Amino acid sequence: MKAINRILIAPILVLQLSCSSSKVVDNTTVSASKSNKKVQVYTTAENTNLRLSLSNNLISTTQQTISTVSIVIDAAKTDQTFLGIGGAITDASAEVFAKLSPKKQKEFLTAYYDKSKGIGYSLARTNIHSCDFSSESYTYVSEGDKELKTFNIDHDKKYRIPLLKQAIETAGGKLTLFVSPWSPPAFMKDNNDILHGGVLLPEFAQSWANYYAKFIKAYEKEGIPVWGLTIQNEPMAKQRWESCIYTPEAERDFLKNFLGPTLEKEGLGSKNIIIWDHNRGDQLETRANLVFSDPEVSKYAWGIGFHWYETWRGGPPQFQSVANVHKDFPNKNLIFTEGCVEKFDATKFQFWGNAERYGLNMINDFNNGTVGWTDWNILLDQNGGPNHVGNFCFAPIHADTSKDELIFTPMYYYIGHLSKFIQPNAKRINQTISDQTLLSTSFKNADGKIATIVMNQSDKNVVYSLVNNTLKTIITIPPHAMQTIVY
């Protein structure tokens, strides 16, 4: 672990001013706003100490510099409205957080949720009772309690609710939180098992719908507002952990006949319901068509959620399915509800390819109409857990709980290039790029400032021109780097 210790990155580095400076600066936002320069460039690059660093030295000082790629912005043409970026506050994340010293807890919260000193997360997800990233399986009722008379969330009050409250406070008092179940209680399923798939038994459909309402009300009683919910995490996956299968028709009918009406009856009709919550691909389009084309069920659905694990068989990400849903149902919303780097390996905390996977997916998802993007666990320990079935994975930040240290991975900084500079209610704006050497997306914030994100996956410096009306800026992006240009 000595090698890892040498490369631990303090979150305050997101605020350093140049790759040659080690000076601690904690007012980047203020400094930038007082600058006379119209353009600010922030860079994270492999084999450098640039980590969300203000790097205006990469702007060419002469218009004679020749660029090989051009990015042309047309701010008059807008598309979807940005909801936010964030990650899941799971049992695992909360249990690891509780093992940190108060000093490290504050450092962690600032890194994610502080809008000026951190990367400004504005979106969050949490689990309805247990998931794989819990230390054990549990529910909120006694086994067999169809009437839910024993319902209580006491389990969550030890770790998860305190972390949620601190995250909300650090974020300025507001997080857009949605909740997801991994499985109904065992007695409600045909396999009598909270694990290993199975389906919801018809005689428990109303009881299960009531369960969502009770959970939302219980969390809001604790001072944690719930913005929305997904119907079922990964409804086509039979997992060795908490899971439940819904065919497209079963999900539609549960929403139409039970969940939608129940939330309305319970005074929760304003909660935003997200269907699918599984991978991109054909099923994304199938579920969207089935629900959104039926007015009687579509009225309950805010949008559709998706994950990135369709690549597990070796195929490419199915971004076209996201684009197709956005085109066919422009009045519905697309939201990325989960993604992580699987198969944890402690030797790869600083593996740059993991960050580039995030950049590739985030940029393409937003360019195809996605309004929000939610990472999986915000925090895991040095072993990629805890996880009660050994399904260990990576998070943007890990904690070595034996040493009270935080390990910041490159993924954290790549996510930050979007979450820090694109604000909720921003509009994605039209842009054209001349060469696929670079990936890019652009948003216009409510204050009028534009944030253009550019990613270079190549092994070479790339000189590109950023053109917006009469403003033309020539910028160099290093190899394997992400940049945000604010102007």
C-alpha positions in Angstrom: 0.0 0.0 0.0 3.0 2.3 0.2 2.7 3.1 -3.5 -0.9 4.1 -3.0 0.0 6.4 -0.2 2.3 8.4 -2.4 -0.4 9.1 -4.9 -3.2 10.1 -2.6 -4.8 13.3 -3.9 -6.2 15.8 -1.5 -9.5 17.2 -2.7 -8.2 20.8 -2.3 -6.1 20.1 -5.4 -9.2 20.8 -7.5 -8.5 24.4 -6.6 -4.8 24.7 -7.4 -4.0 27.3 -10.0 -1.4 25.6 -12.2 0.5 22.4 -12.8 3.7 24.0 -11.4 2.2 25.4 -8.2 1.7 23.6 -5.0 0.1 26.6 -3.3 -3.2 25.8 -1.6 -6.0 28.1 -2.9 -9.5 27.8 -1.6 -11.2 30.5 -3.6 -11.0 29.4 -7.2 -14.5 30.6 -8.0 -13.9 34.0 -6.6 -10.6 34.3 -8.3 -12.0 33.3 -11.7 -14.9 35.8 -11.4 -12.5 38.7 -10.8 -10.3 37.8 -13.7 -10.4 40.1 -16.8 -10.0 37.1 -19.1 -13.2 36.1 -20.9 -12.2 32.4 -21.0 -11.2 30.1 -18.2 -9.7 26.7 -18.9 -9.7 23.9 -16.2 -7.7 20.7 -16.9 -7.2 17.2 -15.6 -4.5 15.2 -17.4 -2.7 11.9 -16.9 1.0 12.0 -15.9 0.7 15.6 -14.6 -0.5 17.1 -11.4 -3.3 18.9 -13.2 -6.6 18.0 -11.4 -9.4 20.3 -12.3 -6.7 23.0 -12.3 -7.1 26.5 -13.7 -4.8 26.3 -16.7 -5.1 29.3 -18.9 -1.5 28.8 -19.9 -3.0 26.3 -22.4 -4.7 29.1 -24.3 -2.8 30.3 -27.3 -1.6 33.9 -27.1 -1.5 34.3 -30.8 -4.2 33.7 -33.4 -1.5 32.4 -35.8 -1.5 29.0 -33.9 -2.9 26.3 -36.2 -5.6 24.1 -34.7 -6.4 20.6 -36.0 -9.9 20.4 -34.6 -12.6 23.0 -34.4 -15.6 23.1 -32.0 -18.3 25.5 -33.1 -20.9 26.6 -30.6 -24.4 27.7 -31.5 -25.9 28.9 -28.2 -29.1 29.9 -29.9 -30.1 26.3 -30.4 -30.9 24.5 -27.2 -32.0 21.0 -26.2 -32.7 19.4 -22.8 -32.6 21.0 -19.4 -29.9 19.8 -17.1 -31.2 18.2 -13.8 -27.9 17.4 -12.1 -25.0 15.0 -11.5 -24.3 13.0 -8.4 -23.9 9.5 -6.9 -25.6 6.9 -4.8 -25.5 7.2 -1.0 -25.8 3.5 -0.2 -25.5 1.6 3.1 -21.9 0.7 2.1 -21.0 4.4 1.5 -22.6 5.4 4.8 -20.9 2.6 6.8 -17.5 3.5 5.4 -18.1 7.2 6.0 -18.9 6.5 9.7 -15.5 4.9 10.2 -13.6 8.1 9.2 -12.4 10.7 11.6 -14.5 13.9 11.8 -11.7 15.7 9.8 -11.8 13.2 7.0 -15.6 13.2 7.0 -15.6 16.9 6.4 -13.0 16.6 3.7 -15.1 14.0 2.0 -18.3 15.9 2.1 -16.6 19.1 0.9 -15.0 17.2 -2.0 -18.3 16.0 -3.4 -21.0 18.5 -2.3 -19.4 21.9 -1.8 -20.2 24.0 -4.8 -17.0 26.1 -4.7 -14.4 24.0 -2.9 -15.6 20.6 -4.3 -17.3 19.3 -7.4 -20.8 20.4 -6.5 -22.9 17.2 -6.6 -26.6 18.1 -6.9 -28.2 14.7 -7.5 -28.4 11.6 -5.3 -29.8 8.1 -5.2 -30.4 5.8 -2.3 -31.7 2.3 -1.8 -35.1 1.2 -0.4 -34.0 -1.4 2.2 -31.0 -3.5 1.3 -29.1 -4.0 -1.9 -25.8 -5.7 -2.7 -23.9 -2.7 -1.3 -25.3 -3.4 2.2 -23.5 -5.4 4.9 -26.6 -7.7 5.1 -30.0 -8.2 3.7 -32.9 -6.5 5.5 -36.3 -5.0 5.1 -38.4 -2.5 7.0 -41.1 -5.0 8.0 -41.4 -8.3 9.9 -41.6 -11.3 7.5 -45.2 -11.9 6.4 -46.5 -8.5 7.5 -48.7 -7.7 4.4 -50.4 -4.8 6.2 -47.0 -3.2 6.9 -48.0 -2.6 10.6 -44.3 -3.2 11.6 -42.9 -0.8 9.0 -40.0 1.3 10.4 -36.7 2.7 9.0 -34.7 2.4 12.3 -32.0 0.5 10.4 -31.2 3.5 8.3 -31.0 5.9 11.2 -27.6 4.6 12.3 -25.5 5.3 9.2 -27.4 6.2 6.0 -29.8 9.0 7.2 -27.0 10.9 9.1 -24.9 10.9 5.9 -27.8 12.0 3.7 -28.5 14.9 6.1 -24.8 16.0 6.1 -24.6 15.7 2.3 -27.7 17.9 1.9 -26.4 20.5 4.3 -23.0 20.6 2.5 -24.8 21.0 -0.8 -26.4 24.1 0.4 -29.6 22.6 1.7 -30.8 20.8 -1.4 -30.1 17.5 -3.1 -32.4 16.1 -5.8 -32.8 12.6 -4.3 -34.4 9.6 -5.9 -34.9 6.2 -4.3 -34.8 2.7 -5.7 -35.8 -0.8 -4.5 -33.7 -3.9 -5.3 -36.4 -6.4 -4.3 -39.7 -6.6 -2.4 -39.5 -8.6 0.9 -39.2 -12.3 0.4 -42.8 -13.1 1.4 -44.1 -10.9 -1.5 -42.3 -12.9 -4.2 -42.9 -16.2 -5.9 -39.5 -17.6 -4.9 -39.9 -16.5 -1.3 -36.4 -15.1 -1.4 -35.2 -11.4 -1.4 -32.3 -12.6 -3.5 -32.1 -14.5 -6.8 -34.7 -12.7 -8.9 -38.2 -14.0 -8.6 -41.4 -12.0 -9.4 -43.8 -10.0 -7.3 -46.9 -12.0 -6.5 -50.1 -10.4 -7.6 -51.7 -10.6 -4.2 -49.0 -8.4 -2.8 -48.9 -5.7 -5.5 -50.9 -3.2 -3.4 -48.9 -3.9 -0.3 -45.7 -3.3 -2.2 -47.0 0.0 -3.6 -47.9 1.0 -0.1 -44.3 0.2 0.9 -42.9 2.9 -1.4 -45.3 5.5 0.0 -44.4 4.6 3.6 -40.7 4.8 2.8 -41.0 8.2 1.2 -43.0 9.6 4.0 -40.7 8.2 6.6 -37.6 9.7 5.0 -39.4 13.1 4.6 -40.4 13.0 8.3 -36.6 12.7 9.0 -36.1 15.9 7.0 -34.9 14.2 3.8 -37.0 15.3 0.8 -37.5 12.7 -1.9 -37.7 14.1 -5.4 -38.6 10.8 -7.2 -38.2 7.0 -7.4 -37.5 4.2 -9.8 -39.9 1.3 -9.9 -37.2 -1.5 -9.7 -33.5 -1.6 -10.0 -32.5 -3.8 -13.0 -35.8 -5.5 -13.6 -34.5 -8.0 -16.1 -31.5 -9.2 -14.0 -31.7 -12.3 -11.8 -28.8 -11.6 -9.4 -27.3 -13.5 -6.5 -28.1 -10.3 -4.5 -31.4 -8.5 -4.0 -33.3 -8.6 -7.3 -36.8 -8.9 -8.8 -37.9 -9.5 -12.4 -40.5 -7.4 -14.2 -41.4 -8.0 -17.8 -42.2 -4.8 -19.7 -45.9 -5.5 -19.3 -45.6 -6.3 -15.6 -43.8 -3.0 -14.9 -46.4 -1.1 -16.9 -49.3 -2.7 -15.1 -47.8 -2.2 -11.7 -47.3 1.5 -12.4 -50.7 1.9 -13.9 -52.8 0.0 -11.5 -50.9 0.2 -8.2 -47.9 2.5 -7.8 -49.1 5.5 -9.7 -52.6 5.6 -8.1 -51.2 4.8 -4.6 -48.8 7.7 -4.6 -51.5 10.0 -5.7 -53.9 8.7 -3.0 -51.2 9.2 -0.4 -50.5 12.8 -1.4 -47.3 11.9 -3.2 -48.5 12.4 -6.8 -45.8 15.0 -7.4 -43.0 12.5 -7.0 -41.2 11.8 -10.2 -41.5 8.1 -11.3 -38.7 6.6 -13.4 -39.3 3.4 -15.3 -36.8 0.7 -16.4 -33.6 1.6 -14.4 -31.6 -0.9 -16.3 -29.2 -0.9 -19.3 -29.2 1.0 -22.6 -30.2 -1.0 -25.7 -33.4 -2.5 -27.2 -35.2 -2.8 -23.8 -34.7 0.9 -23.1 -36.7 1.6 -26.3 -39.2 -1.2 -25.7 -40.0 0.1 -22.2 -40.3 3.7 -23.3 -42.6 2.8 -26.2 -44.8 0.6 -24.1 -45.3 3.1 -21.2 -45.0 6.5 -22.9 -47.4 5.6 -25.8 -50.2 4.7 -23.3 -51.7 7.9 -21.9 -53.3 6.1 -19.0 -49.8 5.0 -17.7 -47.6 7.7 -19.2 -49.3 10.3 -17.0 -47.5 8.7 -14.0 -44.0 8.4 -15.6 -41.6 11.4 -15.5 -39.1 9.5 -17.6 -36.8 6.5 -18.0 -33.6 5.6 -16.3 -30.7 3.5 -17.6 -27.3 1.9 -16.7 -24.2 1.3 -18.7 -23.6 -2.4 -18.1 -24.9 -3.4 -21.6 -21.2 -3.7 -22.5 -20.6 -6.7 -20.2 -20.8 -9.1 -23.2 -18.1 -7.1 -25.0 -20.3 -4.9 -27.2 -20.1 -1.1 -27.4 -22.2 1.3 -25.4 -25.7 1.6 -26.9 -25.9 5.4 -27.0 -28.2 5.3 -30.1 -31.0 3.8 -28.0 -30.8 6.9 -25.7 -31.0 9.2 -28.8 -33.9 7.2 -30.2 -36.0 7.6 -27.0 -35.1 11.3 -26.8 -36.3 11.8 -30.4 -39.4 9.7 -30.1 -40.5 11.2 -26.7 -39.0 14.7 -26.4 -41.4 15.5 -23.5 -40.2 12.7 -21.4 -36.8 12.6 -19.5 -33.8 10.4 -19.7 -31.6 9.9 -16.7 -28.5 7.8 -16.1 -29.3 6.0 -12.8 -26.2 3.9 -12.2 -22.7 3.0 -13.5 -19.5 1.9 -11.9 -16.2 0.2 -12.8 -16.7 -3.4 -11.9 -14.2 -6.0 -10.6 -12.4 -4.1 -7.9 -8.6 -4.3 -8.1 -6.6 -2.2 -5.5 -3.7 -1.8 -7.9 -5.9 0.2 -10.3 -7.0 3.1 -8.0 -5.2 5.5 -10.4 -5.9 3.6 -13.7 -6.7 6.4 -16.1 -8.9 4.2 -18.4 -11.5 4.1 -15.6 -11.8 7.9 -15.8 -12.0 7.9 -19.6 -14.9 5.4 -19.4 -16.7 7.9 -17.3 -15.9 10.8 -19.7 -17.0 8.8 -22.8 -20.3 7.8 -21.2 -21.2 11.1 -19.7 -20.4 13.2 -22.8 -22.3 10.8 -25.1 -25.3 10.4 -22.8 -25.7 14.2 -22.5 -25.3 14.7 -26.2 -28.1 12.2 -26.8 -30.6 13.9 -24.5 -29.9 12.8 -21.0 -30.9 15.3 -18.3 -29.1 13.8 -15.2 -26.3 11.4 -14.5 -25.9 9.3 -11.3 -22.8 7.4 -10.4 -23.1 4.3 -8.2 -21.5 4.3 -4.6 -20.0 7.7 -3.6 -17.6 6.0 -1.2 -16.2 2.5 -0.7 -13.5 1.1 1.5 -10.0 -0.1 0.5 -11.5 -3.5 -0.6 -14.2 -2.1 -2.8 -17.0 -2.8 -0.2 -18.6 -3.6 2.1 -20.8 -5.9 0.0 -22.7 -8.9 1.5 -22.3 -11.0 -1.7 -18.7 -10.1 -2.6 -19.7 -8.0 -5.6 -16.9 -5.5 -5.0 -16.3 -2.5 -7.4 -14.7 0.9 -7.7 -16.0 4.3 -6.5 -14.6 7.8 -7.4 -13.4 8.0 -3.8 -12.2 5.2 -1.6 -11.3 5.3 2.1 -8.5 3.2 3.6 -10.3 2.9 6.9 -7.2 1.3 8.6 -5.3 4.5 8.0 -8.0 7.1 8.0 -7.1 8.2 4.4 -9.1 9.1 1.4 -8.0 7.9 -2.0 -9.2 10.1 -4.9 -9.3 8.3 -8.2 -9.1 10.0 -11.6 -12.9 9.2 -12.0 -13.6 11.8 -9.4 -12.0 14.6 -11.4 -13.5 13.6 -14.7 -17.0 13.6 -13.2 -16.1 17.0 -11.6 -15.5 18.6 -15.0 -19.2 18.4 -15.6 -20.7 18.5 -12.1 -18.7 21.5 -11.0 -19.4 23.8 -14.0 -22.8 22.7 -15.3 -25.5 24.0 -13.0 -29.1 22.6 -12.6 -31.5 24.2 -15.1 -28.7 24.7 -17.6 -29.6 24.1 -21.3 -27.6 21.9 -23.5 -26.6 23.9 -26.6 -25.8 22.9 -30.1 -22.2 22.4 -31.2 -20.4 20.8 -34.1 -17.0 19.2 -33.9 -14.8 18.7 -37.0 -12.9 15.7 -35.9 -13.7 12.7 -33.6 -10.2 12.9 -32.1 -12.0 14.8 -29.3 -15.3 14.4 -27.5 -17.2 17.4 -26.4 -20.5 18.7 -25.0 -21.7 22.2 -24.1 -24.3 23.7 -21.7 -25.4 27.3 -21.1 -26.0 28.0 -17.4 -28.9 30.2 -16.2 -26.3 33.0 -15.5 -25.5 33.1 -19.2 -22.1 31.4 -18.9 -21.3 28.5 -21.2 -19.4 25.4 -20.1 -17.8 23.4 -22.9 -16.3 20.0 -21.8 -13.6 18.5 -24.0 -12.0 15.1 -23.7 -8.8 13.8 -25.4 -8.3 10.1 -25.3 -5.3 10.1 -27.6 -1.6 9.9 -26.8 -0.8 13.3 -28.2 -1.4 17.0 -27.5 -4.3 18.3 -29.6 -4.7 21.9 -30.5 -8.3 22.9 -31.1 -10.3 26.1 -31.8 -13.4 26.9 -29.7 -15.6 29.2 -31.8 -18.6 31.0 -30.3 -20.1 33.9 -32.4 -17.2 36.3 -32.8 -15.1 34.7 -30.0 -12.4 32.2 -31.2 -10.1 30.7 -28.7 -7.2 28.3 -29.5 -6.5 25.8 -26.7 -4.2 22.9 -26.3 -5.4 19.8 -24.5 -2.8 17.4 -23.2 -2.9 13.6 -23.9 -5.5 11.7 -22.0 -7.1 14.7 -20.5 -10.4 16.4 -19.8 -11.0 20.1 -19.9 -13.8 22.5 -19.1 -13.8 25.8 -20.7 -16.0 28.5 -19.1 -16.8 31.7 -21.0 
